Amino acid sequence: MRASVPDRVEEGGSDALRDPLRAKGRPLVVDVDEVMVPGNSFPVEIAAELTARFRAVTATIAAALGLAARPADTSGFDPSRARFDHEAVTFLLQVLGEGRPVYLCSETCSEPFVGAVAQHLGVFTAWAAAPDARSPAQNEDLPPVLLQGFDYIGREAVTLPGFASRVARPARSAPAAPAPAGVRSWLKLLRVHQYAKNALVLVPLLTAHKFAPGSAATSLLAVVAFSLCASAAYILNDILDVEADRAHPAKRSRPIASGAIAASQAAAAMALALVTAFAIALSISVGFGGVLLGYFALTTSYSLWLKRIAIVDVVVLATLYTVRVIGGAVAISVPMSEWLLAFSLFIFMSLALVKRHIELAGQPDGAVLAARGYRIEDKSMVAILAAASGFNAVVIFTLYISSDTVRALYSHPQLLWVCCPILMYWIGRVMLFAQRGLIDDDPVMFALRDRASWAALGAIGVIMLAAI
């Protein structure tokens, strides 16, 4: 749109551009909102804005009461984590290449924010922002090139503040556009690679020796229901943690954090996955639908709150794995073995603690994992608890071998003792690899990629079949 210079112009800096007439062609003024990716009205961004405003109000009240308060951090904006409109920046580069000066402005955003955007993109001749002074003075010392008229891109006409003389860096190439939301991005959003964990739903089918086609088909449907429900939970977690993910060296590549998939699209996918999961669950049985509902409620509570409480978080993770086993039993209507329940709780408690140990070992500067409620000095205690939980699972398995339940299911239960040293080897190996830093993040995913783990699992499977 075309705009003319307003009669009243507020001054935003002590100096003005002295010789902007060197640029050729009609200047272009762009509002800062036009280079940012739209969609900041999503609840996460709203919550961040409300938090910032609450802190500002608190600081103002403290100052009025004469209390010591730290000034609000207005320079903490990191443009490298922000999402910019690639097409808009490319257009501005073309305009700049035609010899036309390009100015960035904002009547509402602060100078540190607008300056950070201008310096990061590097396509602007200069920038202007709302002044920090309480009583901005009138200024008519605009760059002369703007006094002759200019083109303006923005949602509405604004009163231009004085342009700062802090000229942005020379124009460089536009930032890379986010990868399009292709199949790969959607598979990553849904965490399809995590679906292997839901194979735990099949465990009751195997331990109860229910090998009929009908039971097998029902168990597979239960796996699909848990997988879709887990995807919905993962998406919700990504939406809630989008700001933290953008600051994480590895998680910043997640589809929502990187901008490959819009948060609104992710929310729609979450709803679709959730509805489909419960439709499948209710087709199996109402009881299984109740188990799945409990799983989603617990994993949602974990994302919102429980993951921030030390030890409680790993107990919840162990419970979520065990709920999968319970769901498998309910789906095919077999009694849930108390031995299997106890073994699952302890073995998955051990793996959850290993995961926390790995995270603590990744804090070389002694930083506090405040978001999880842990400190760097907790690393040794977490390792001890992980080893204790893992070997307690082995003890429970040995007691199971001596129980009446085993004698009713197996013709040669004494063969199951061979499984114990295999379990001891695998648990000790996981602990040793975690201590050496050879496991990156999730020990369950490590086990799914590890040949030795597959060999141990295969050996245990052969032994159990031979014992029948």
C-alpha positions as CSV (number, residue, x, y, z in Angstrom):
1,M,0.0,0.0,0.0
2,R,1.1,3.6,-0.4
3,A,1.5,5.9,2.5
4,S,2.6,9.5,3.2
5,V,4.7,10.8,6.0
6,P,2.6,11.7,9.0
7,D,2.6,15.3,10.2
8,R,3.6,14.2,13.7
9,V,6.6,11.9,14.1
10,E,7.9,10.5,17.4
11,E,11.6,10.5,17.9
12,G,13.1,7.0,18.8
13,G,16.8,7.7,18.8
14,S,19.3,10.4,19.4
15,D,20.7,10.4,15.9
16,A,19.2,10.2,12.4
17,L,20.5,8.8,9.2
18,R,22.5,11.7,7.6
19,D,22.7,10.7,3.9
20,P,20.1,8.2,2.9
21,L,19.7,9.9,-0.5
22,R,22.6,7.8,-1.8
23,A,20.1,4.9,-2.3
24,K,18.4,4.9,-5.6
25,G,14.6,4.5,-6.1
26,R,11.6,4.9,-3.9
27,P,12.2,3.7,-0.3
28,L,10.2,0.8,1.2
29,V,9.1,0.8,4.9
30,V,8.1,-2.6,6.3
31,D,6.4,-3.3,9.6
32,V,8.2,-5.9,11.7
33,D,5.1,-8.1,11.8
34,E,5.3,-8.6,8.1
35,V,8.7,-10.5,8.3
36,M,7.6,-12.7,11.1
37,V,5.6,-15.9,10.6
38,P,2.0,-15.3,11.5
39,G,0.2,-17.4,14.0
40,N,1.4,-15.9,17.3
41,S,-2.1,-16.1,18.7
42,F,-1.7,-19.8,19.5
43,P,-2.1,-20.5,23.3
44,V,1.7,-21.1,23.8
45,E,2.6,-17.7,22.5
46,I,-0.3,-16.1,24.4
47,A,0.9,-17.7,27.6
48,A,4.4,-16.4,27.0
49,E,3.1,-12.9,26.3
50,L,1.0,-13.0,29.5
51,T,4.0,-14.1,31.5
52,A,6.1,-11.3,30.2
53,R,3.4,-8.7,31.0
54,F,2.9,-10.2,34.5
55,R,6.6,-9.8,35.2
56,A,6.5,-6.2,33.9
57,V,3.5,-5.3,36.1
58,T,5.2,-7.0,39.1
59,A,8.4,-5.0,38.6
60,T,6.4,-1.8,38.3
61,I,4.5,-2.5,41.6
62,A,7.8,-3.3,43.3
63,A,9.4,-0.1,42.1
64,A,6.4,1.9,43.3
65,L,6.6,0.4,46.8
66,G,10.4,1.1,46.9
67,L,11.3,-2.6,46.8
68,A,14.4,-3.9,45.1
69,A,13.5,-5.5,41.8
70,R,15.5,-6.6,38.8
71,P,14.7,-4.7,35.7
72,A,12.8,-6.6,33.0
73,D,15.0,-8.3,30.5
74,T,14.2,-6.7,27.2
75,S,17.2,-7.9,25.4
76,G,16.6,-11.7,25.9
77,F,15.0,-12.1,22.5
78,D,17.0,-14.6,20.4
79,P,16.2,-14.1,16.7
80,S,17.9,-17.3,15.7
81,R,15.0,-19.2,17.4
82,A,12.3,-17.1,15.8
83,R,10.4,-18.0,12.6
84,F,10.6,-15.5,9.7
85,D,8.5,-15.4,6.5
86,H,11.0,-16.7,3.9
87,E,9.0,-15.2,0.9
88,A,8.8,-11.8,2.6
89,V,12.5,-11.7,3.3
90,T,13.3,-12.9,-0.3
91,F,11.1,-10.0,-1.7
92,L,13.0,-7.5,0.5
93,L,16.3,-8.8,-0.9
94,Q,15.0,-8.2,-4.4
95,V,13.9,-4.7,-3.6
96,L,17.3,-4.0,-2.0
97,G,18.9,-5.3,-5.1
98,E,17.0,-2.8,-7.2
99,G,18.8,0.0,-5.4
100,R,15.9,0.9,-3.1
101,P,16.5,1.5,0.6
102,V,14.5,-0.8,2.9
103,Y,13.5,0.3,6.4
104,L,12.1,-1.8,9.3
105,C,9.8,-0.1,11.7
106,S,7.4,-0.8,14.6
107,E,5.2,1.5,16.6
108,T,4.6,-1.1,19.3
109,C,7.7,-3.3,19.7
110,S,10.7,-2.2,21.7
111,E,14.0,-1.1,20.3
112,P,16.0,-4.2,21.4
113,F,13.4,-6.4,19.7
114,V,13.3,-4.6,16.4
115,G,17.1,-4.1,16.4
116,A,17.7,-7.8,17.0
117,V,15.4,-8.7,14.0
118,A,17.1,-6.1,11.8
119,Q,20.6,-7.3,12.7
120,H,19.7,-10.9,12.3
121,L,18.1,-10.6,8.8
122,G,20.6,-8.1,7.5
123,V,18.4,-6.8,4.7
124,F,17.5,-3.4,6.1
125,T,19.1,0.0,5.5
126,A,18.1,1.1,9.0
127,W,15.3,0.5,11.5
128,A,13.0,2.4,13.8
129,A,11.1,1.4,16.9
130,A,9.0,2.7,19.8
131,P,11.3,4.7,22.1
132,D,11.9,3.6,25.7
133,A,11.6,7.2,27.0
134,R,8.4,7.9,29.0
135,S,7.6,11.2,27.1
136,P,8.8,10.9,23.5
137,A,9.5,14.2,22.0
138,Q,8.3,15.4,18.6
139,N,10.8,14.8,15.8
140,E,10.8,16.1,12.2
141,D,14.3,15.0,11.4
142,L,13.3,12.0,9.3
143,P,15.6,10.8,6.6
144,P,14.9,13.2,3.7
145,V,14.3,10.2,1.3
146,L,11.2,9.4,3.4
147,L,10.0,13.0,3.4
148,Q,9.6,12.7,-0.4
149,G,7.2,9.7,0.0
150,F,7.6,6.0,0.4
151,D,5.9,2.6,-0.1
152,Y,4.7,0.9,3.1
153,I,4.0,-2.8,3.8
154,G,2.0,-3.3,6.9
155,R,-1.5,-4.1,8.3
156,E,-2.3,-0.4,9.0
157,A,-0.7,3.0,8.8
158,V,1.5,3.8,11.7
159,T,3.2,6.9,13.2
160,L,6.8,6.4,12.4
161,P,9.3,6.8,15.2
162,G,12.6,8.4,14.5
163,F,15.0,6.1,12.6
164,A,18.0,5.0,14.6
165,S,21.4,5.4,13.0
166,R,22.4,1.9,13.9
167,V,22.5,0.6,10.3
168,A,22.0,-3.1,9.9
169,R,24.7,-5.4,8.6
170,P,25.2,-5.6,4.8
171,A,22.5,-7.6,3.1
172,R,23.1,-11.3,3.0
173,S,21.2,-14.3,1.8
174,A,17.8,-14.9,3.2
175,P,17.4,-17.4,6.0
176,A,16.7,-20.9,4.8
177,A,13.0,-21.6,4.5
178,P,11.6,-24.3,6.9
179,A,11.3,-27.7,5.3
180,P,7.9,-28.3,3.8
181,A,5.5,-30.4,5.9
182,G,6.1,-33.6,3.9
183,V,5.5,-37.2,4.9
184,R,8.8,-37.2,6.8
185,S,7.9,-34.3,9.0
186,W,4.5,-35.8,9.8
187,L,6.1,-39.2,10.7
188,K,8.5,-37.3,13.0
189,L,5.7,-35.4,14.6
190,L,3.7,-38.6,15.3
191,R,6.9,-40.2,16.7
192,V,6.3,-43.3,14.5
193,H,9.8,-44.6,15.5
194,Q,8.5,-44.8,19.1
195,Y,5.7,-47.2,18.2
196,A,8.0,-50.1,18.9
197,K,7.4,-49.4,22.6
198,N,3.8,-50.3,22.2
199,A,4.8,-53.9,21.5
200,L,4.5,-54.3,25.3
201,V,0.8,-54.6,24.6
202,L,1.6,-58.0,23.1
203,V,3.4,-59.3,26.2
204,P,0.2,-60.8,28.0
205,L,-0.6,-62.6,24.7
206,L,2.7,-64.3,24.9
207,T,3.0,-65.0,28.6
208,A,-0.6,-66.3,28.8
209,H,0.1,-68.5,25.7
210,K,-3.0,-67.1,23.9
211,F,-1.9,-67.8,20.3
212,A,-5.4,-68.0,18.7
213,P,-5.9,-65.8,15.6
214,G,-8.7,-63.9,17.2
215,S,-6.6,-63.0,20.3
216,A,-3.7,-62.0,18.1
217,A,-5.9,-59.8,15.9
218,T,-7.3,-58.1,19.0
219,S,-3.9,-57.5,20.5
220,L,-2.7,-55.9,17.2
221,L,-5.7,-53.6,17.2
222,A,-4.8,-52.7,20.8
223,V,-1.2,-51.9,19.7
224,V,-2.6,-49.5,17.0
225,A,-4.9,-47.8,19.6
226,F,-2.0,-47.2,22.0
227,S,0.2,-46.0,19.2
228,L,-2.3,-43.4,18.0
229,C,-3.0,-42.3,21.6
230,A,0.8,-42.0,22.3
231,S,1.2,-39.9,19.1
232,A,-1.5,-37.5,20.4
233,A,0.3,-37.3,23.7
234,Y,3.6,-36.6,22.0
235,I,2.1,-33.8,19.9
236,L,0.5,-32.2,23.0
237,N,3.9,-32.4,24.7
238,D,5.6,-30.7,21.7
239,I,3.0,-27.9,21.6
240,L,3.5,-27.2,25.3
241,D,7.3,-27.4,25.2
242,V,7.8,-25.5,21.9
243,E,9.8,-22.7,23.5
244,A,12.1,-25.1,25.4
245,D,12.5,-27.3,22.4
246,R,13.7,-24.3,20.3
247,A,16.4,-23.7,22.9
248,H,17.5,-27.3,22.9
249,P,20.4,-28.3,20.6
250,A,18.7,-31.5,19.4
251,K,15.0,-30.9,20.0
252,R,14.9,-27.6,18.0
253,S,14.7,-29.8,14.8
254,R,11.3,-31.2,15.9
255,P,8.5,-30.2,13.4
256,I,6.7,-27.7,15.5
257,A,9.8,-26.1,17.0
258,S,11.4,-25.8,13.6
259,G,8.3,-24.4,11.9
260,A,8.0,-27.3,9.5
261,I,4.4,-27.9,10.8
262,A,2.2,-25.2,12.2
263,A,1.0,-25.6,15.8
264,S,-2.6,-25.4,14.6
265,Q,-2.1,-28.2,12.1
266,A,-0.4,-30.3,14.8
267,A,-3.4,-29.7,17.1
268,A,-5.8,-30.9,14.4
269,A,-3.6,-34.0,13.9
270,M,-3.6,-34.6,17.7
271,A,-7.4,-34.5,17.8
272,L,-7.8,-36.9,14.8
273,A,-5.3,-39.4,16.3
274,L,-7.1,-39.3,19.7
275,V,-10.6,-39.8,18.2
276,T,-9.3,-42.7,16.1
277,A,-7.5,-44.3,19.0
278,F,-10.6,-44.3,21.2
279,A,-12.8,-45.5,18.4
280,I,-10.6,-48.5,18.0
281,A,-10.4,-49.0,21.8
282,L,-14.1,-49.0,22.3
283,S,-14.5,-51.5,19.4
284,I,-12.4,-53.9,21.5
285,S,-14.1,-53.4,24.8
286,V,-15.2,-50.7,27.2
287,G,-12.7,-51.9,29.7
288,F,-9.8,-51.4,27.3
289,G,-11.2,-48.0,26.4
290,G,-11.0,-47.1,30.1
291,V,-7.3,-48.3,30.3
292,L,-6.5,-46.2,27.3
293,L,-8.2,-43.2,28.8
294,G,-6.2,-43.6,32.0
295,Y,-3.0,-43.9,30.0
296,F,-3.8,-40.6,28.2
297,A,-4.8,-38.8,31.4
298,L,-1.5,-39.9,33.1
299,T,0.7,-39.0,30.2
300,T,-1.0,-35.6,29.9
301,S,-0.5,-35.0,33.6
302,Y,3.1,-36.0,33.1
303,S,3.5,-33.4,30.3
304,L,1.8,-30.6,32.2
305,W,3.1,-31.2,35.7
306,L,4.5,-34.5,36.9
307,K,7.7,-34.5,34.8
308,R,8.9,-31.5,36.8
309,I,9.0,-33.4,40.1
310,A,12.1,-35.4,40.8
311,I,11.6,-39.2,41.2
312,V,7.9,-38.8,40.6
313,D,8.7,-38.4,37.0
314,V,10.5,-41.7,36.6
315,V,7.8,-43.5,38.6
316,V,5.2,-42.2,36.2
317,L,7.3,-43.2,33.2
318,A,7.6,-46.8,34.6
319,T,3.8,-46.8,35.2
320,L,3.1,-45.7,31.7
321,Y,5.1,-48.6,30.3
322,T,3.3,-51.0,32.7
323,V,-0.1,-49.6,31.7
324,R,0.6,-50.8,28.2
325,V,1.1,-54.3,29.5
326,I,-2.2,-54.0,31.6
327,G,-4.0,-52.8,28.4
328,G,-2.8,-55.9,26.5
329,A,-4.2,-58.2,29.2
330,V,-7.6,-56.3,29.3
331,A,-7.8,-56.4,25.5
332,I,-7.7,-60.2,25.3
333,S,-9.5,-60.7,28.6
334,V,-6.8,-62.6,30.5
335,P,-6.0,-62.0,34.2
336,M,-3.1,-59.6,34.8
337,S,-0.3,-61.6,36.3
338,E,1.0,-60.0,39.5
339,W,4.5,-61.3,38.7
340,L,4.4,-59.6,35.3
341,L,3.1,-56.4,36.9
342,A,5.9,-56.3,39.4
343,F,8.6,-57.2,36.9
344,S,7.4,-54.4,34.5
345,L,7.4,-51.7,37.2
346,F,10.9,-52.5,38.3
347,I,12.5,-53.0,34.9
348,F,11.0,-49.8,33.5
349,M,11.7,-47.9,36.6
350,S,15.4,-48.8,36.0
351,L,15.3,-47.7,32.4
352,A,13.6,-44.4,33.3
353,L,16.3,-43.7,35.9
354,V,19.0,-44.6,33.3
355,K,17.5,-41.9,31.0
356,R,17.7,-39.3,33.8
357,H,21.3,-40.4,34.5
358,I,22.1,-39.8,30.9
359,E,20.6,-36.3,31.0
360,L,22.5,-35.4,34.2
361,A,25.8,-36.7,32.6
362,G,25.1,-34.3,29.7
363,Q,25.4,-31.2,32.0
364,P,29.2,-30.7,32.1
365,D,28.9,-27.2,33.4
366,G,27.2,-28.3,36.6
367,A,23.9,-26.7,35.6
368,V,20.7,-27.6,37.4
369,L,18.1,-29.6,35.5
370,A,15.5,-27.3,37.0
371,A,12.8,-28.4,34.6
372,R,13.1,-31.9,36.0
373,G,13.8,-31.1,39.6
374,Y,17.3,-32.7,39.6
375,R,20.8,-31.4,40.3
376,I,24.1,-32.4,38.8
377,E,25.2,-34.0,42.1
378,D,22.2,-36.3,42.0
379,K,23.9,-38.3,39.2
380,S,25.5,-41.0,41.3
381,M,22.3,-41.6,43.4
382,V,20.2,-41.9,40.2
383,A,22.7,-44.5,38.9
384,I,22.5,-46.5,42.2
385,L,18.7,-46.4,42.1
386,A,18.7,-47.5,38.4
387,A,20.9,-50.5,39.1
388,A,18.9,-51.5,42.2
389,S,15.6,-51.3,40.3
390,G,17.0,-53.4,37.4
391,F,18.4,-56.2,39.6
392,N,15.2,-56.2,41.7
393,A,13.4,-57.1,38.5
394,V,15.7,-60.1,38.1
395,V,14.9,-61.1,41.7
396,I,11.2,-61.0,40.9
397,F,11.8,-63.1,37.9
398,T,13.5,-65.8,39.9
399,L,10.7,-65.8,42.4
400,Y,8.3,-66.2,39.5
401,I,10.1,-69.3,38.3
402,S,9.5,-70.9,41.6
403,S,5.8,-70.0,41.8
404,D,2.8,-72.3,41.1
405,T,1.8,-70.1,38.2
406,V,4.9,-71.2,36.2
407,R,4.2,-74.9,36.9
408,A,0.8,-74.5,35.4
409,L,2.0,-72.8,32.2
410,Y,5.4,-74.6,31.5
411,S,6.3,-78.3,31.3
412,H,10.0,-77.6,31.9
413,P,10.0,-74.4,34.1
414,Q,13.6,-75.2,35.3
415,L,14.8,-74.0,31.8
416,L,13.7,-70.5,32.7
417,W,16.6,-70.1,35.1
418,V,18.8,-69.7,32.0
419,C,17.0,-66.4,31.4
420,C,18.4,-64.9,34.6
421,P,22.0,-64.5,33.7
422,I,20.9,-63.1,30.3
423,L,18.8,-60.5,32.1
424,M,21.7,-59.7,34.5
425,Y,24.1,-59.3,31.5
426,W,21.7,-57.0,29.6
427,I,20.9,-54.7,32.6
428,G,24.6,-54.4,33.6
429,R,25.5,-53.7,30.0
430,V,22.9,-50.8,29.7
431,M,24.2,-49.3,33.0
432,L,27.8,-49.6,31.9
433,F,27.1,-48.0,28.5
434,A,25.1,-45.2,30.1
435,Q,28.1,-44.5,32.5
436,R,30.5,-44.4,29.5
437,G,28.2,-42.0,27.6
438,L,27.5,-44.5,24.8
439,I,23.7,-44.1,25.1
440,D,22.5,-40.7,23.7
441,D,19.0,-40.4,25.3
442,D,16.4,-43.1,25.6
443,P,17.7,-46.5,26.7
444,V,14.6,-48.2,25.3
445,M,15.3,-46.8,21.8
446,F,19.0,-47.8,22.3
447,A,17.9,-51.3,23.0
448,L,15.8,-51.4,19.8
449,R,18.8,-50.5,17.8
450,D,21.4,-52.6,19.7
451,R,22.2,-56.0,18.2
452,A,23.3,-57.4,21.6
453,S,19.9,-56.5,23.1
454,W,18.1,-58.2,20.2
455,A,20.3,-61.3,20.7
456,A,19.4,-61.3,24.4
457,L,15.7,-61.0,23.7
458,G,15.8,-63.7,21.1
459,A,17.6,-66.1,23.4
460,I,15.1,-65.5,26.2
461,G,12.3,-66.1,23.6
462,V,13.8,-69.4,22.5
463,I,14.3,-70.5,26.1
464,M,10.7,-69.7,27.0
465,L,9.4,-71.6,24.0
466,A,11.5,-74.6,24.9
467,A,10.1,-74.5,28.5
468,I,6.5,-74.8,27.3
